[in-house]
Amino acid sequence: MIRMNDFLAEPPELRAAVVAALTRVAESGYYVLGPEVRGFEEKFASWTGIPHVTGVANGLDALSLGLQALGVGPGDEVITTPMTAFATILAITQVGATPVLADIDEGTALLSLESVQRAITPRTKALILVHLYGQVKNMPQWVELCEQAGIHLIEDCAQSHGAKENGVHCGQFGAFGAFSFYPTKNLGALGDGGAFCSTDSDLVATVATLRNYGQTDRYHHDHLGANSRLDEIQAAVLSARLSWIDQFTRRRREIAGRYLAELTSPPVTPLDSPKQLDNHVYHLFVVTTPHRDKLMGHLAGDGIETLIHYPVPAHRQRALPNVATDPQGLGNADRHAETCLSLPCHPGLTDDDVSQVISAVNSFPG
Ligand SMILES: *Cc1c(COP(=O)(O)O)cnc(C)c1O
């Protein structure tokens, strides 16, 4: 069976480092907001080059606490994509703001600049750009659009650890970047975790209080915060795993490179890849085909697991009736949801696994 993720196939040295981290915390007697969290925040800041980092409980909280810190709330609109993990939308609704969905580009499934422009109204306060599948693209254009519109640019980096444009790591092009360390992400914990990152030290300091009941000094509360602390145990695991991420990203790119070069089945089209290797970390390798469900069944028959990211776009979710959209609709997002399929692309795949996936796809009759 070739799986979408295979944690047990990870190198034994990494397993040993993770177990050593668990033991270190268990024997430290310090379990919440201690030296491991501070140590990981510093390591993640130096690895990304983003000056200020605060660990939080998950990626959703990194987004919603950031929106709260920016003062986004009831009556405000936040534009984002319907083709994302639903957490992106929940961050907006959790602060009482109104999500407005713009359409995606067909070639990349990333937000369309023209569609976002059509979705801006006088009430728009922010744009959440999702670096979907691990790709960072056209950041100077997005920065300029948000500056001209007078709205905050927010980056959802839950899928894009390590992705850079022109040498700049994602998460620092706008007001803040939100990272998730859910186990399947490119940098994952042994449970939940997240990070709020920004070049703005005051904003990060505010989120650092919000994650801990909004308290500034012990039992003194300046804000109505949340309980969104990163555990010492998860921070220690993340520090160990951070040492491996560059190697894992290289392997993801190698696998994606083979798929791009060797997938030749006419009815199966990979999404557009960037010219610069740095822009994409291939959290997911996504193809589209008009016969998606048949392809999924064909691959399953060859022992290859695939997944759909995402089968139901946000505007078709029952939890979100009558959501506001680009007035011209979300046709590309609807089409993508019906035709996209994610192939296995994790760093534990062997060359032989990759060859098996390629020959299985290439033998798909359509
Ligand atoms: C995973 C993910 C999130 C949410 O992260 P959690 O840590 O699960 O809260 C948000 N946005 C995107 C694009 C994601 O992939």
The ligand as a Tripos MOL2 file, in Angstrom:
@<TRIPOS>MOLECULE
LIG
   15    15     1     0     0
SMALL
NO_CHARGES

@<TRIPOS>ATOM
      1 C1         -4.4310   22.5950    8.2300 C.3       1 LIG1
      2 C2         -4.8680   23.8950    7.7570 C.ar      1 LIG1
      3 C3         -5.3860   24.8790    8.6220 C.ar      1 LIG1
      4 C4         -5.7310   24.6060   10.0430 C.3       1 LIG1
      5 O1         -4.7190   24.1740   10.8460 O.3       1 LIG1
      6 P1         -5.0780   23.4190   12.2380 P.3       1 LIG1
      7 O2         -3.7480   23.3340   12.9010 O.co2     1 LIG1
      8 O3         -5.6660   22.0950   11.8800 O.co2     1 LIG1
      9 O4         -6.0320   24.2980   12.9870 O.co2     1 LIG1
     10 C5         -5.6820   26.1240    8.0990 C.ar      1 LIG1
     11 N1         -5.5000   26.4030    6.8110 N.ar      1 LIG1
     12 C6         -5.0310   25.4920    5.9290 C.ar      1 LIG1
     13 C7         -4.8470   25.8820    4.5010 C.3       1 LIG1
     14 C8         -4.7090   24.1980    6.3710 C.ar      1 LIG1
     15 O5         -4.2540   23.2980    5.4880 O.3       1 LIG1
@<TRIPOS>BOND
     1     1     2 1
     2     2     3 ar
     3     2    14 ar
     4     3     4 1
     5     3    10 ar
     6     4     5 1
     7     5     6 1
     8     6     7 2
     9     6     8 1
    10     6     9 1
    11    10    11 ar
    12    11    12 ar
    13    12    13 1
    14    12    14 ar
    15    14    15 1
@<TRIPOS>SUBSTRUCTURE
     1 LIG1         1 GROUP 0 **** ****
